[in-house]
């Protein structure tokens, strides 16, 4: 590695993005036997935890553009893992609900996600893992992002 590249090793944004890429690849490899990827799992897990969310709420909570979220939901719906219905209070919106098969798939996938996380964090002590989680929560939930997950208002629409 050249001296010019060394600056990236001190760049928090680069390191976070790189670490994210590593754990996503590890998790995707673990989920492959279920024909899922991290993004599918994220949508499915969220819908299982919060049934009846609108597609817009899902996109906002996950910090994604709505178009790819609709595509992910299309894939999950084609596999009968979720279903979409007109939202009860807004005819323009669609709510997303997990099916029993979707809940079973989320439960199977959860073990694979946990195993990938365990592998990824294996170099850290239990105390360091706890510190990392605390630090990431502080960074992600610091108030500077109006779309942060703990502040996303789940709308009636």
Residue, then its C-alpha position, 0 to 999 in steps of 0.5 A: x500500500x502506498x503512503x498516499x493510500x494510508x490516509x484512508x486507514x485514518x478515515x472513519x467514513x471509509x473504515x465504517x463503509x469498508x467494515x459494513x461491506x465486509x459484514x454484508x458480504x459475510x451475511x449474504x454468504x450465510x443467507x444464500x441457502x435461503x435465497x435471501x440477501x441482507x436487504x431482503x432480510x432487513x425488510x422482512x425482519x422489520x415487517x415481522x416486527x412492525x406489521x402493517x407499515x407502509x412502503x414509505x415507512x419501511x424505506x424511511x426506517x431503513x434509510x433507503x430510497x423507496x424504489x429499491x424498497x418496492x423492488x425488495x417487497x416485490x421479491x418477498x411478495x413473489x415468494x409469499x413472505x409478505x403481502x401488500x394491501x391498501x392502507x386502511x386510512x390512506x387509499x394511496x398507500x400500501x401496507x406490508x404484512x408478514x405472512x406465516x411463511x415470512x415469519x418462519x423465514x425470518x426466524x431461520x434467517x435470524x440464526x444465519x445473521x447472528x452467525x455472520x455477526x459472530x464471525x465478523x466480531x470474533x476478533x473483538x472481546x465481549x467488552x469491545x463488542x459492547x463498546x462498538x455497539x454503544x458507539x454505533x448507536x451513539x453515532x447512528x442515533x445522535x440526532x443529526x439524522x431526521x430519518x434515524x430509526x428511533x425517530x421515524x414516525x410510523x405514519x397512518x398512511 
